[in-house]
Amino acid sequence: MYGLRSIFIAISIGIIIGVIFGGLKSIFRRKAPSQKQIEFVRKLVNKFAAILKYSTISLLVIGLFWCIYFLLLGIIVPAQTEYAANMSELIVSVLTVISIIFAFVEFVRRKDEK
């Protein structure tokens, strides 16, 4: 468990350092992208958003079925109620993160269209 904790601490520190240096780089290097680059990125984001939309919907449906399964497990086998509740909570947490990522991509995509 200590090794896993160390890995996550190292990743967190790396992200913080990367954000700081990336911000400094963007401050000191202001370069406007060409129209061709803007169009390429817009097309790439639109393709990514389409893929993300279908994968998000699929994962939400699968998550719904598993939550129903764990609900029925908790009802049918009362000894497994706590386990079923914890698993359902975990599934909902993961699906919430996936939905937030999808909402952010859609927000960025629609903001670029205007």
ABEGO torsion letter per residue (X at the ends): XAAAAAAAAAAAAAAAAAAAAAAAAAAABBBBBBAAAAAAAAAAAAAAAAAAAAAAAAAAAAAAAAAAAAAAAAAABAAAAAAAAAAAAAAAAAAAAAAAAAAAAAAAAAAAAX
